Amino acid sequence: MSDCLFCKIINGDIPSNKVYEDELCCAFYDIDPQAPVHFLVIPKEHIQSVSQVNEGNAATVGHIFSVIASLSKELGLGSYRVVSNIGEQAGQSVLHLHFHVLSGRDMTWPPG
């Protein structure tokens, strides 16, 4: 999608501090971190949100969770939170599926 911020990051039109990249997804640090460690993992395929996950793209989402687990081990994260907001009222500001990985501080509950 030409006007999508995350698609522009994937295409290299907007710089990011990448942590990981492969043929299906990429991970980069959030520009407005909400924890000492805060990175996003996004599919390269434009999927609007979790509500758009289907049989055709579910393998990509499964792969993303595998990447999250690997990166968290690599970065030495003992505990962490994975968040995906769906829709404006839930706080989704970029309409491209993304998973926030947050660590390095106590996470309160309920979260919001």
C-alpha positions in Angstrom: 0.0 0.0 0.0 1.6 3.2 -1.1 0.4 5.5 1.7 1.1 3.0 4.6 3.8 4.1 7.0 4.9 0.5 7.6 4.9 -0.4 3.9 7.2 2.6 3.4 9.6 1.3 6.1 9.5 -2.2 4.5 10.4 -0.7 1.1 13.2 1.4 2.6 11.5 4.7 1.8 11.5 5.6 5.6 14.5 4.7 7.7 14.2 2.5 10.8 16.4 0.9 13.4 15.9 -2.7 12.3 16.5 -5.6 14.7 15.6 -8.3 12.2 14.4 -8.9 8.6 13.6 -11.9 6.5 11.4 -12.6 3.4 8.2 -12.5 5.5 8.6 -9.9 8.2 10.8 -7.3 9.7 11.4 -6.0 13.2 12.5 -2.5 14.3 12.6 -0.4 17.4 9.7 1.8 18.1 10.3 5.6 17.6 8.3 6.3 20.8 9.2 3.5 23.2 6.9 2.7 26.0 9.4 0.5 27.8 13.2 0.2 27.9 12.9 -2.4 25.2 10.2 -1.8 22.6 10.3 -3.1 19.1 7.6 -3.9 16.5 7.4 -7.0 14.3 5.4 -6.6 11.1 4.6 -8.7 8.1 5.9 -7.6 4.8 2.5 -8.4 3.3 0.1 -5.6 4.0 -2.5 -7.0 6.4 -4.6 -4.4 8.1 -4.9 -5.9 11.6 -5.5 -9.2 13.4 -9.1 -9.0 12.2 -7.8 -9.6 8.7 -5.8 -12.8 9.5 -7.1 -15.7 7.5 -6.1 -19.1 6.2 -4.1 -17.5 3.5 -1.8 -15.4 5.7 -2.0 -17.3 9.0 1.4 -19.0 8.4 3.0 -15.6 8.1 1.5 -14.6 11.5 2.8 -17.9 13.0 6.2 -17.1 11.6 6.1 -13.7 13.2 5.5 -15.3 16.7 8.4 -17.6 16.1 10.6 -14.5 15.3 9.3 -12.8 18.4 10.4 -15.8 20.5 13.8 -16.0 18.8 14.5 -12.3 19.1 13.4 -12.2 22.8 15.9 -15.0 23.5 18.6 -13.3 21.5 18.1 -10.0 23.3 18.0 -11.8 26.7 14.5 -10.8 27.6 13.4 -12.8 30.6 9.8 -11.6 30.4 8.0 -9.5 27.9 4.6 -8.4 26.6 3.3 -8.8 23.1 0.5 -6.4 22.1 -1.5 -5.9 18.9 -4.1 -3.2 18.8 -7.1 -3.6 16.5 -9.0 -0.5 15.5 -8.8 3.2 16.4 -10.5 2.9 19.8 -8.0 0.2 20.8 -5.1 2.5 19.9 -4.2 1.2 16.4 -2.7 4.3 14.7 -1.1 2.5 11.7 -3.4 0.3 9.7 -0.8 -2.4 9.1 -0.7 -5.5 11.3 2.1 -5.1 13.9 3.0 -6.6 17.2 4.6 -4.5 19.9 7.2 -6.4 22.0 7.8 -4.6 25.3 10.2 -5.5 28.1 12.5 -4.1 30.7 10.0 -2.8 33.2 7.1 -4.0 35.3 3.9 -4.4 33.1 0.8 -3.4 35.0 -2.6 -5.1 34.6 -5.1 -4.2 33.3 -3.0 -2.5 30.6 -5.2 0.4 29.7 
